[in-house]
Amino acid sequence: MELSKIEIRKKNIIDTATKVFAQRGFQEATITEIAKEAKVSEASIYEYFSTKEGLLFSIPAESSHTLFEVMAFHLKLIRGAANKLRAIVFLLMDSYQNSPDFAAVLMLFLKHNKKFLDTEGHHAIKEGIKQITQVIEEGIAANEFRNDLNPYLVRSMILGTIEHLVTNWVMTGTPETLTDFVDPLIDNIILGIEATPRANMP
């Protein structure tokens, strides 16, 4: 489905703002800079976003919705809760790796902004990560994971580790490739939550 001219213009503004915020920082960046970079007037930006903060909050909505749609599609094709968790972590890490400006905006300027909690973008993320909880619950029900697990805590461990790795990557450039950490991360998580622990490796 083709985007309308209005949708194209709005997407251009959001994409440009993501780049400018990531490079300059939210506080330092100005609507004037964003307008110049996007090749639109400042008035055009204010047609869609009433404030600079409103523009910031709009950034995750569409990209998060698309990511979690892709995730849901792939999960339907995968058997086993552990394999599904591995796929989820890969998709998240790969998404951040391929969108470093978005990763910077999300981790540095949105994650700890209380006002962000009441936005469409946060709602999209909140709904999307429910898939992680569902997979953990599925693993418990199938006796793949321990039945004394708290799905929320397991999800928090996974997301917290991802957030730490991505934030460090955004700020220092290391690790060079985020997806290199998918298997070590999930292997360690699975060792702690699987119903029948694997024999110790020699």
VOBA-1610 file (N, C-alpha, C; in pm, whole numbers, padded with zeros to 5 digits, always signed):
BEGIN
Met+00084-00120+00000Met+00000+00000+00000Met+00088+00125+00000Glu+00066+00212-00099Glu+00147+00332-00112Glu+00107+00437-00009Leu+00208+00509+00039Leu+00182+00616+00134Leu+00133+00740+00061Ser+00045+00815+00127Ser-00001+00941+00070Ser+00110+01045+00082Lys+00095+01157+00014Lys+00195+01263+00021Lys+00211+01313+00165Ile+00099+01321+00236Ile+00103+01365+00375Ile+00181+01266+00461Glu+00156+01136+00440Glu+00226+01032+00517Glu+00375+01031+00485Ile+00408+01053+00357Ile+00548+01057+00316Ile+00619+01175+00382Arg+00553+01290+00384Arg+00612+01409+00444Arg+00632+01389+00595Lys+00531+01330+00659Lys+00539+01306+00803Lys+00651+01207+00835Lys+00661+01102+00754Lys+00767+01002+00775Lys+00905+01065+00756Asn+00917+01152+00658Asn+01044+01221+00634Asn+01084+01305+00755Ile+00987+01372+00814Ile+01014+01454+00932Ile+01057+01366+01049Ile+00986+01255+01071Ile+01019+01165+01181Ile+01157+01103+01161Asp+01186+01057+01040Asp+01316+00996+01011Asp+01429+01097+01032Thr+01405+01219+00987Thr+01507+01323+01002Thr+01527+01359+01149Ala+01417+01370+01222Ala+01425+01402+01365Ala+01502+01293+01440Thr+01478+01168+01403Thr+01550+01057+01466Thr+01700+01074+01448Lys+01740+01107+01327Lys+01883+01127+01297Lys+01941+01246+01374Val+01868+01357+01373Val+01917+01478+01440Val+01924+01459+01591Phe+01819+01400+01650Phe+01819+01376+01795Phe+01935+01283+01833Ala+01957+01179+01753Ala+02063+01082+01784Ala+02201+01148+01778Gln+02219+01236+01681Gln+02351+01297+01661Gln+02375+01418+01751Arg+02271+01496+01776Arg+02287+01621+01851Arg+02243+01610+01996Gly+02156+01512+02024Gly+02095+01505+02156Gly+01961+01578+02155Phe+01867+01531+02235Phe+01733+01591+02231Phe+01734+01737+02277Gln+01801+01765+02386Gln+01801+01901+02440Gln+01868+02000+02345Glu+01975+01957+02281Glu+02051+02047+02195Glu+01987+02066+02057Ala+01920+01965+02008Ala+01859+01972+01874Ala+01745+02074+01872Thr+01726+02136+01758Thr+01618+02234+01744Thr+01528+02199+01626Ile+01407+02249+01631Ile+01313+02230+01521Ile+01370+02293+01393Thr+01440+02403+01408Thr+01502+02469+01292Thr+01600+02375+01222Glu+01683+02305+01301Glu+01779+02210+01243Glu+01708+02095+01173Ile+01603+02045+01237Ile+01529+01933+01179Ile+01463+01976+01048Ala+01403+02094+01047Ala+01337+02145+00927Ala+01438+02161+00813Lys+01555+02215+00844Lys+01658+02235+00742Lys+01704+02102+00685Glu+01728+02006+00774Glu+01775+01874+00731Glu+01668+01801+00649Ala+01542+01817+00689Ala+01431+01749+00620Ala+01386+01824+00494Lys+01440+01946+00476Lys+01403+02030+00361Lys+01255+02064+00361Val+01206+02099+00480Val+01068+02147+00496Val+01072+02272+00582Ser+00961+02342+00587Ser+00953+02461+00672Ser+00925+02419+00816Glu+00959+02505+00910Glu+00926+02477+01049Glu+00775+02467+01067Ala+00702+02548+00993Ala+00556+02545+01001Ala+00502+02408+00962Ser+00568+02344+00864Ser+00524+02210+00821Ser+00538+02110+00934Ile+00646+02123+01010Ile+00665+02032+01124Ile+00556+02052+01227Tyr+00524+02177+01255Tyr+00422+02207+01356Tyr+00281+02171+01310Glu+00264+02144+01182Glu+00134+02095+01134Glu+00106+01956+01190Tyr+00213+01880+01210Tyr+00199+01741+01255Tyr+00232+01723+01403Phe+00321+01804+01456Phe+00368+01786+01593Phe+00366+01921+01664Ser+00296+01927+01775Ser+00277+02055+01844Ser+00403+02102+01916Thr+00489+02007+01956Thr+00611+02042+02028Thr+00726+01952+01984Lys+00846+01991+02020Lys+00964+01908+01992Lys+00953+01775+02065Glu+00902+01779+02188Glu+00885+01655+02265Glu+00781+01565+02201Gly+00675+01626+02147Gly+00574+01547+02077Gly+00632+01476+01957Leu+00723+01543+01887Leu+00793+01482+01774Leu+00879+01366+01822Leu+00950+01386+01932Leu+01032+01279+01990Leu+00947+01157+02023Phe+00833+01179+02087Phe+00748+01069+02131Phe+00686+00993+02013Ser+00678+01057+01898Ser+00616+00993+01782Ser+00709+00893+01714Ile+00837+00901+01742Ile+00937+00821+01670Ile+00916+00670+01681Pro+00888+00613+01801Pro+00881+00467+01811Pro+00753+00403+01757Ala+00647+00478+01740Ala+00516+00419+01713Ala+00516+00327+01591Glu+00548+00380+01475Glu+00538+00302+01352Glu+00643+00193+01344Ser+00767+00227+01378Ser+00875+00128+01368Ser+00854+00013+01464Ser+00805+00041+01585Ser+00780-00065+01683Ser+00665-00154+01639His+00561-00092+01585His+00446-00169+01537His+00490-00266+01428Thr+00571-00217+01335Thr+00619-00301+01225Thr+00707-00414+01277Leu+00799-00382+01368Leu+00888-00483+01425Leu+00811-00595+01491Phe+00713-00561+01572Phe+00641-00664+01646Phe+00545-00743+01557Glu+00502-00684+01447Glu+00424-00759+01348Glu+00513-00867+01284Val+00634-00828+01248Val+00730-00923+01190Val+00761-01033+01291Met+00777-00995+01417Met+00806-01090+01522Met+00693-01193+01536Ala+00571-01145+01539Ala+00456-01235+01552Ala+00449-01333+01435Phe+00480-01284+01316Phe+00478-01370+01196Phe+00581-01482+01211His+00702-01448+01250His+00809-01548+01262His+00781-01648+01374Leu+00725-01601+01484Leu+00700-01691+01597Leu+00601-01801+01561Lys+00510-01772+01470Lys+00413-01874+01427Lys+00481-01989+01354Leu+00599-01965+01300Leu+00670-02066+01220Leu+00773-02144+01301Ile+00789-02110+01428Ile+00895-02169+01510Ile+00835-02258+01619Arg+00895-02374+01637Arg+00851-02465+01743Arg+00946-02457+01862Gly+00887-02466+01981Gly+00968-02466+02102Gly+00987-02327+02158Ala+00960-02312+02288Ala+00969-02180+02351Ala+01111-02126+02352Ala+01209-02213+02373Ala+01348-02166+02375Ala+01389-02112+02238Asn+01348-02181+02133Asn+01379-02134+01998Asn+01308-02001+01968Lys+01188-01987+02021Lys+01114-01862+02000Lys+01182-01746+02073Leu+01229-01771+02194Leu+01300-01665+02267Leu+01427-01624+02193Arg+01495-01722+02136Arg+01616-01692+02060Arg+01582-01604+01939Ala+01473-01636+01872Ala+01430-01558+01756Ala+01392-01416+01797Ile+01324-01402+01909Ile+01284-01269+01958Ile+01406-01183+01984Val+01503-01239+02055Val+01623-01162+02088Val+01700-01126+01961Phe+01707-01220+01867Phe+01775-01189+01740Phe+01705-01075+01667Leu+01574-01080+01657Leu+01500-00976+01586Leu+01518-00840+01651Leu+01518-00836+01784Leu+01538-00710+01855Leu+01679-00656+01831Met+01778-00741+01850Met+01917-00698+01832Met+01944-00656+01688Asp+01892-00733+01594Asp+01913-00701+01453Asp+01846-00569+01416Ser+01729-00545+01474Ser+01658-00420+01449Ser+01738-00300+01498Tyr+01793-00310+01618Tyr+01874-00201+01672Tyr+02003-00184+01591Gln+02065-00296+01554Gln+02189-00290+01476Gln+02168-00216+01344Asn+02054-00240+01282Asn+02025-00180+01151Asn+01967-00039+01162Ser+01930+00002+01282Ser+01872+00137+01301Ser+01939+00204+01421Pro+02068+00235+01408Pro+02142+00289+01523Pro+02087+00422+01575Asp+02036+00506+01486Asp+01980+00633+01532Asp+01855+00609+01616Phe+01771+00517+01571Phe+01651+00484+01648Phe+01690+00424+01783Ala+01790+00336+01782Ala+01836+00274+01906Ala+01883+00380+02004Ala+01956+00479+01954Ala+02005+00586+02041Ala+01891+00667+02100Val+01795+00702+02017Val+01680+00782+02065Val+01601+00704+02169Leu+01576+00576+02142Leu+01497+00495+02234Leu+01567+00476+02368Met+01694+00439+02364Met+01766+00406+02487Met+01808+00529+02567Leu+01845+00637+02498Leu+01901+00752+02569Leu+01798+00859+02604Phe+01693+00872+02523Phe+01600+00984+02543Phe+01456+00944+02576Leu+01419+00819+02550Leu+01280+00780+02572Leu+01260+00685+02689Lys+01350+00591+02707Lys+01331+00486+02807Lys+01305+00540+02947His+01369+00651+02981His+01359+00701+03118His+01280+00831+03126Asn+01201+00857+03024Asn+01115+00976+03022Asn+00975+00936+03067Lys+00934+00981+03183Lys+00805+00940+03240Lys+00688+00977+03150Lys+00699+01090+03081Lys+00590+01133+02993Lys+00569+01037+02876Phe+00676+00967+02838Phe+00668+00872+02727Phe+00570+00758+02757Leu+00547+00729+02885Leu+00462+00618+02924Leu+00319+00633+02875Asp+00275+00756+02851Asp+00136+00780+02811Asp+00120+00799+02661Thr+00219+00757+02583Thr+00216+00782+02439Thr+00183+00657+02359Glu+00146+00680+02234Glu+00117+00569+02142Glu+00240+00482+02122Gly+00356+00545+02114Gly+00479+00469+02094Gly+00507+00373+02207His+00489+00418+02330His+00511+00330+02445His+00408+00219+02447His+00285+00251+02411His+00179+00149+02406His+00216+00040+02305Ala+00269+00080+02189Ala+00308-00016+02087Ala+00417-00109+02139Ile+00513-00053+02210Ile+00622-00133+02267Ile+00568-00226+02375Lys+00483-00173+02462Lys+00427-00251+02572Lys+00347-00370+02520Glu+00267-00346+02416Glu+00188-00455+02357Glu+00279-00556+02290Gly+00383-00507+02224Gly+00473-00596+02151Gly+00550-00691+02241Ile+00599-00640+02353Ile+00681-00725+02440Ile+00597-00827+02517Lys+00465-00815+02508Lys+00380-00919+02567Lys+00407-01054+02500Gln+00457-01049+02377Gln+00488-01174+02307Gln+00596-01252+02381Ile+00687-01181+02446Ile+00791-01249+02523Ile+00729-01322+02641Thr+00641-01255+02712Thr+00572-01317+02826Thr+00494-01439+02780Gln+00425-01427+02668Gln+00345-01538+02616Gln+00431-01659+02583Val+00548-01636+02527Val+00639-01746+02494Val+00690-01813+02621Ile+00722-01735+02722Ile+00768-01793+02849Ile+00657-01876+02912Glu+00535-01824+02911Glu+00421-01899+02965Glu+00396-02026+02885Glu+00416-02019+02755Glu+00402-02136+02669Glu+00505-02242+02706Gly+00629-02197+02734Gly+00734-02290+02773Gly+00706-02356+02907Ile+00647-02282+02999Ile+00610-02338+03130Ile+00499-02443+03112Ala+00398-02408+03033Ala+00285-02499+03011Ala+00328-02628+02943Ala+00431-02620+02859Ala+00479-02737+02786Ala+00587-02813+02862Asn+00612-02773+02987Asn+00717-02833+03070Asn+00856-02818+03009Glu+00871-02720+02923Glu+01002-02689+02867Glu+01080-02600+02965Phe+01006-02516+03036Phe+01064-02429+03138Phe+01011-02467+03276Arg+01084-02432+03380Arg+01042-02463+03517Arg+00906-02401+03547Asn+00827-02474+03627Asn+00691-02426+03656Asn+00686-02326+03771Asp+00801-02298+03833Asp+00802-02199+03941Asp+00853-02062+03894Leu+00864-02046+03764Leu+00915-01920+03709Leu+00813-01808+03719Asn+00863-01688+03733Asn+00781-01568+03720Asn+00808-01512+03580Pro+00713-01526+03487Pro+00736-01483+03349Pro+00778-01336+03338Tyr+00722-01252+03423Tyr+00756-01110+03419Tyr+00903-01088+03451Leu+00954-01160+03552Leu+01094-01144+03591Leu+01188-01196+03483Val+01152-01308+03421Val+01235-01363+03313Val+01238-01265+03196Arg+01122-01212+03162Arg+01115-01113+03054Arg+01201-00991+03088Ser+01194-00949+03213Ser+01272-00832+03256Ser+01422-00858+03246Met+01464-00980+03278Met+01606-01014+03266Met+01651-01006+03121Ile+01568-01057+03032Ile+01602-01055+02889Ile+01609-00912+02837Leu+01504-00836+02864Leu+01498-00698+02814Leu+01603-00609+02880Gly+01628-00632+03009Gly+01728-00552+03079Gly+01868-00575+03023Thr+01898-00700+02990Thr+02028-00731+02931Thr+02041-00668+02793Ile+01934-00679+02714Ile+01935-00618+02581Ile+01955-00467+02592Glu+01881-00405+02683Glu+01891-00260+02700Glu+02033-00219+02738His+02095-00294+02828His+02232-00263+02870His+02329-00275+02752Leu+02318-00384+02677Leu+02409-00406+02564Leu+02391-00300+02456Val+02265-00268+02426Val+02238-00170+02320Val+02283-00031+02363Thr+02256+00005+02488Thr+02298+00137+02537Thr+02450+00151+02531Asn+02520+00047+02573Asn+02667+00049+02567Asn+02715+00060+02423Trp+02648-00012+02333Trp+02683-00009+02190Trp+02661+00131+02132Val+02550+00193+02168Val+02520+00328+02120Val+02625+00428+02167Met+02668+00414+02291Met+02757+00513+02351Met+02905+00489+02321Thr+02944+00362+02304Thr+03087+00332+02288Thr+03121+00262+02157Gly+03020+00210+02087Gly+03047+00138+01963Gly+03084-00007+01984Thr+03079-00053+02108Thr+03109-00193+02136Thr+02990-00259+02206Pro+02962-00385+02180Pro+03029-00471+02081Pro+03002-00422+01938Glu+03088-00460+01845Glu+03072-00414+01708Glu+02942-00466+01646Thr+02910-00592+01677Thr+02790-00654+01620Thr+02701-00705+01733Leu+02585-00644+01749Leu+02495-00681+01858Leu+02447-00824+01849Thr+02423-00873+01728Thr+02368-01008+01713Thr+02466-01116+01757Asp+02594-01082+01774Asp+02690-01180+01825Asp+02655-01223+01968Phe+02575-01142+02037Phe+02541-01171+02176Phe+02410-01248+02191Val+02343-01275+02080Val+02214-01344+02088Val+02229-01481+02152Asp+02316-01565+02098Asp+02329-01701+02150Asp+02382-01705+02293Pro+02489-01631+02327Pro+02534-01633+02467Pro+02427-01585+02564Leu+02352-01482+02525Leu+02247-01430+02613Leu+02140-01535+02638Ile+02088-01592+02529Ile+01980-01689+02543Ile+02029-01818+02608Asp+02150-01863+02575Asp+02202-01985+02636Asp+02208-01971+02788Asn+02251-01856+02836Asn+02258-01834+02981Asn+02120-01825+03044Ile+02026-01761+02976Ile+01889-01753+03027Ile+01828-01892+03034Ile+01843-01970+02926Ile+01783-02103+02921Ile+01840-02193+03030Leu+01969-02182+03057Leu+02030-02263+03163Leu+01961-02241+03297Gly+01910-02121+03317Gly+01846-02089+03444Gly+01699-02120+03450Ile+01634-02137+03334Ile+01488-02153+03337Ile+01438-02285+03282Glu+01526-02364+03218Glu+01478-02488+03158Glu+01436-02588+03267Ala+01338-02670+03233Ala+01282-02765+03330Ala+01380-02877+03362Thr+01454-02925+03261Thr+01552-03031+03281Thr+01688-02979+03241Pro+01768-02937+03340Pro+01899-02880+03308Pro+01985-02975+03226Arg+02059-02919+03132Arg+02149-02998+03051Arg+02270-03041+03134Ala+02329-03151+03093Ala+02448-03199+03165Ala+02559-03095+03151Asn+02642-03086+03255Asn+02752-02990+03251Asn+02847-03022+03136Met+02887-02916+03068Met+02981-02934+02958Met+03118-02965+03017Pro+03198-03052+02952Pro+03331-03085+03004Pro+03422-02964+02999
//
